[in-house]
């Protein structure tokens, strides 16, 4: 049972981490469905974190050329203009990471409580769906595109901080906000996923600092979940980037809003 749960949750995590439907929200709903049979009830945050690390690898692979170029810019390698542009981009990523880091440290207990609230997930999914449709409307207005600067990066970073809430999609909120601010589609997706690297890595460090409380028998299922989230994440990331570039990102709202209504109704009928 432990292995089957881990496999299912890993697949769901891999698909929903990149698709703008909230991976954490889906994991909370599945964990609630498992109820007392959930094998990782005593280590929910750790299990969710390991699955997120499984979906961090696809980002490193998909954007490996960008990451290598950014690292090279720190070493001063490349043309002067390119080095300056890449260093600015790194600066924007760091600026965007600040709100997430502060929220993760200062509001850690609150966010952990929300992982046990189906009602909170319903409200957060509703907000995600509205944001997706708003980004689709803004993206079709034909207004001039804006380049990233520290102000835009900070706003997108605040969206990422809010996405710690289960039900608020990280990719959905950050890409939608970037599109609403006028950032070009491909650049919005690129910035969203590259800024997730320090955020997820930082969360891993905080969790490791608090201790890894997991029974020995749970390590194999956990590894299985990690592998499943990685494999499905590779497929989902490539698909999503194509959808963003094609201007079809907002269509996920047709899934998220009915899901929010269904979850809210279920929570109301079975309090």
C-alpha positions as CSV (number, residue, x, y, z in Angstrom):
1,X,0.0,0.0,0.0
2,X,2.8,2.4,0.8
3,X,4.4,1.8,-2.6
4,X,1.2,2.3,-4.5
5,X,0.4,5.5,-2.6
6,X,3.9,6.8,-3.2
7,X,3.7,5.9,-6.9
8,X,0.3,7.6,-7.4
9,X,1.3,10.7,-5.5
10,X,4.6,10.9,-7.4
11,X,2.8,10.8,-10.8
12,X,0.3,13.4,-9.6
13,X,3.1,15.6,-8.4
14,X,5.1,15.3,-11.6
15,X,2.1,16.3,-13.7
16,X,0.7,19.0,-11.5
17,X,3.9,20.7,-10.5
18,X,4.4,22.2,-13.9
19,X,0.8,22.3,-15.1
20,X,-0.9,25.3,-13.5
21,X,-3.3,23.3,-11.4
22,X,-1.4,23.3,-8.0
23,X,0.6,20.2,-7.2
24,X,0.3,20.8,-3.4
25,X,-3.4,21.2,-3.7
26,X,-3.8,17.9,-5.4
27,X,-1.5,16.2,-2.9
28,X,-3.6,17.5,0.0
29,X,-6.8,16.2,-1.7
30,X,-5.3,12.8,-2.3
31,X,-3.9,12.6,1.2
32,X,-7.4,13.6,2.6
33,X,-8.9,10.8,0.4
34,X,-6.5,8.2,1.8
35,X,-7.5,9.4,5.3
36,X,-6.1,7.2,8.1
37,X,-4.6,4.8,5.5
38,X,-2.2,7.5,4.3
39,X,1.3,5.9,4.8
40,X,3.1,9.2,5.3
41,X,0.7,10.9,7.7
42,X,3.6,11.5,10.2
43,X,5.8,13.1,7.6
44,X,3.5,15.0,5.2
45,X,5.7,18.0,4.7
46,X,8.8,15.9,4.2
47,X,7.1,13.7,1.7
48,X,5.7,16.7,-0.3
49,X,9.2,18.2,-0.3
50,X,10.8,15.0,-1.7
51,X,8.3,14.9,-4.5
52,X,9.1,18.6,-5.2
53,X,12.8,17.7,-5.4
54,X,11.8,15.1,-8.0
55,X,10.3,17.8,-10.2
56,X,13.3,20.1,-9.6
57,X,15.5,17.8,-11.8
58,X,13.4,18.3,-15.0
59,X,13.9,22.1,-14.6
60,X,17.7,21.6,-14.3
61,X,17.7,19.4,-17.4
62,X,15.3,21.4,-19.6
63,X,17.0,24.7,-18.8
64,X,20.5,23.3,-18.6
65,X,21.9,25.6,-21.3
66,X,20.5,28.7,-19.6
67,X,21.8,27.6,-16.2
68,X,25.3,26.9,-17.6
69,X,25.4,30.3,-19.3
70,X,24.3,32.0,-16.1
71,X,27.0,30.3,-14.2
72,X,29.5,31.2,-16.8
73,X,28.5,34.8,-16.6
74,X,29.4,34.8,-12.9
75,X,32.9,33.7,-13.9
76,X,33.1,36.5,-16.5
77,X,33.0,34.2,-19.5
78,X,31.4,35.3,-22.7
79,X,30.8,38.6,-24.5
80,X,30.6,41.6,-22.2
81,X,27.0,42.5,-23.2
82,X,25.8,38.9,-22.7
83,X,27.5,38.7,-19.3
84,X,25.9,41.9,-18.1
85,X,22.4,40.7,-19.2
86,X,22.8,37.3,-17.6
87,X,24.0,38.8,-14.4
88,X,21.0,41.1,-14.3
89,X,18.8,38.0,-14.8
90,X,20.5,36.3,-11.9
91,X,19.8,39.5,-9.9
92,X,16.1,39.4,-10.8
93,X,15.9,35.7,-9.7
94,X,17.5,36.6,-6.3
95,X,15.1,39.5,-5.9
96,X,12.1,37.2,-6.7
97,X,13.4,34.6,-4.2
98,X,13.4,37.0,-1.2
99,X,9.5,37.1,-0.6
100,X,9.4,33.3,-0.8
101,X,12.2,32.9,1.6
102,X,10.7,35.3,4.1
103,X,7.3,33.7,3.8
104,X,8.7,30.2,4.2
105,X,10.5,31.2,7.4
106,X,8.1,33.6,9.0
107,X,4.8,31.8,8.1
108,X,6.0,28.2,8.2
109,X,3.5,27.0,10.8
110,X,0.6,28.7,9.0
111,X,1.4,27.0,5.7
112,X,1.8,23.7,7.4
113,X,-1.7,24.1,8.9
114,X,-3.1,24.8,5.5
115,X,-1.8,21.4,4.3
116,X,-4.5,19.9,6.5
117,X,-7.4,22.1,5.3
118,X,-9.5,21.0,2.3
119,X,-11.5,24.2,2.6
120,X,-8.4,26.3,2.2
121,X,-7.5,24.3,-0.9
122,X,-10.9,25.0,-2.5
123,X,-10.5,28.8,-2.0
124,X,-6.9,28.7,-3.3
125,X,-7.9,26.8,-6.4
126,X,-10.6,29.3,-7.1
127,X,-8.0,32.1,-6.9
128,X,-5.7,30.2,-9.2
129,X,-8.5,29.7,-11.8
130,X,-9.4,33.3,-11.8
131,X,-5.8,34.3,-12.2
132,X,-5.4,31.9,-15.2
133,X,-8.3,33.4,-17.0
134,X,-7.1,37.0,-16.2
135,X,-3.7,36.2,-17.7
136,X,-5.3,34.9,-20.9
137,X,-7.3,38.1,-21.3
138,X,-4.3,40.2,-20.7
139,X,-2.1,38.2,-23.0
140,X,-4.5,38.8,-25.9
141,X,-4.8,42.6,-25.5
142,X,-1.8,43.2,-27.8
143,X,-0.2,45.7,-25.5
144,X,3.6,46.3,-25.7
145,X,5.8,43.8,-24.0
146,X,7.9,44.7,-21.0
147,X,11.3,43.5,-20.1
148,X,12.1,42.1,-16.7
149,X,13.4,44.6,-14.1
150,X,13.7,44.4,-10.3
151,X,10.1,45.7,-9.8
152,X,8.6,43.0,-12.0
153,X,10.8,40.4,-10.4
154,X,9.6,41.4,-6.9
155,X,6.0,41.2,-7.8
156,X,6.4,37.8,-9.5
157,X,8.3,36.7,-6.4
158,X,5.4,37.7,-4.2
159,X,3.2,35.5,-6.3
160,X,5.6,32.6,-5.8
161,X,5.5,33.2,-2.0
162,X,1.7,33.0,-2.0
163,X,2.0,29.7,-4.0
164,X,3.3,28.0,-0.9
165,X,-0.4,27.8,0.0
166,X,-1.8,24.4,-1.2
167,X,-4.2,25.1,-4.0
168,X,-2.3,28.1,-5.4
169,X,-0.3,26.9,-8.4
170,X,3.3,28.1,-8.4
171,X,3.6,28.0,-12.2
172,X,0.1,29.3,-12.6
173,X,0.5,32.3,-10.3
174,X,4.0,33.3,-11.4
175,X,3.5,32.9,-15.1
176,X,0.1,34.5,-14.9
177,X,1.4,37.5,-13.0
178,X,4.3,37.9,-15.4
179,X,1.9,37.8,-18.4
180,X,-0.4,40.3,-16.7
181,X,2.6,42.6,-16.2
182,X,3.4,42.3,-20.0
183,X,6.4,39.9,-19.9
184,X,6.8,38.0,-23.2
185,X,5.5,34.4,-23.0
186,X,8.7,32.4,-23.3
187,X,10.5,34.7,-20.9
188,X,7.6,34.4,-18.4
189,X,7.9,30.6,-18.4
190,X,11.7,30.7,-18.3
191,X,11.8,33.1,-15.4
192,X,9.1,31.2,-13.5
193,X,10.9,27.9,-13.7
194,X,14.4,29.2,-13.1
195,X,13.3,31.1,-10.1
196,X,11.9,27.9,-8.7
197,X,15.4,26.4,-8.3
198,X,16.5,28.5,-5.3
199,X,13.0,28.4,-3.8
200,X,12.8,24.5,-3.8
201,X,16.4,24.1,-2.8
202,X,15.9,26.5,0.1
203,X,12.8,24.6,1.3
204,X,14.9,21.4,1.2
205,X,17.6,23.0,3.4
206,X,15.0,24.2,5.9
207,X,13.4,20.8,6.1
208,X,16.8,19.1,6.5
209,X,17.6,21.6,9.3
210,X,14.4,20.6,11.2
211,X,15.3,16.9,10.8
212,X,14.2,14.1,8.5
213,X,11.7,12.1,10.6
214,X,10.9,9.1,8.5
215,X,10.7,5.4,9.4
216,X,13.2,3.1,7.6
217,X,10.3,1.2,5.9
218,X,9.2,4.4,4.2
219,X,12.4,5.1,2.4
220,X,11.8,2.7,-0.5
221,X,8.2,4.1,-1.3
222,X,9.6,7.6,-0.9
223,X,12.3,6.8,-3.5
224,X,9.6,5.4,-5.8
225,X,7.6,8.6,-5.4
226,X,10.6,10.6,-6.2
227,X,11.3,8.7,-9.4
228,X,7.7,8.9,-10.5
229,X,7.5,12.7,-10.0
230,X,10.7,13.1,-12.0
231,X,9.6,11.0,-14.9
232,X,6.2,12.6,-15.3
233,X,7.7,16.0,-14.6
234,X,9.9,15.8,-17.6
235,X,6.9,15.3,-19.9
236,X,4.7,17.9,-18.2
237,X,7.4,20.6,-18.3
238,X,8.0,20.3,-22.0
239,X,4.3,20.3,-22.7
240,X,3.6,23.4,-20.6
241,X,6.3,25.5,-22.2
242,X,4.8,24.7,-25.6
243,X,1.3,25.8,-24.3
244,X,2.6,29.0,-22.9
245,X,4.4,29.9,-26.1
246,X,1.2,29.2,-28.0
247,X,-0.9,31.4,-25.8
248,X,-3.0,28.5,-24.5
249,X,-1.9,28.7,-20.9
250,X,-5.1,30.1,-19.6
251,X,-7.2,27.1,-20.7
252,X,-6.2,25.2,-17.5
253,X,-8.7,27.5,-15.8
254,X,-11.5,25.4,-17.3
255,X,-10.1,22.5,-15.2
256,X,-9.2,24.5,-12.0
257,X,-12.5,26.4,-11.5
258,X,-14.8,23.3,-11.7
259,X,-12.3,21.5,-9.4
260,X,-12.5,24.3,-6.9
261,X,-16.3,24.2,-7.0
262,X,-16.3,20.4,-6.5
263,X,-13.8,20.5,-3.6
264,X,-15.7,23.3,-1.9
265,X,-19.1,21.5,-2.3
266,X,-17.6,18.3,-1.0
267,X,-16.1,20.1,2.1
268,X,-19.5,21.8,2.7
269,X,-21.4,18.5,2.5
270,X,-18.9,16.6,4.7
271,X,-17.5,19.1,7.2
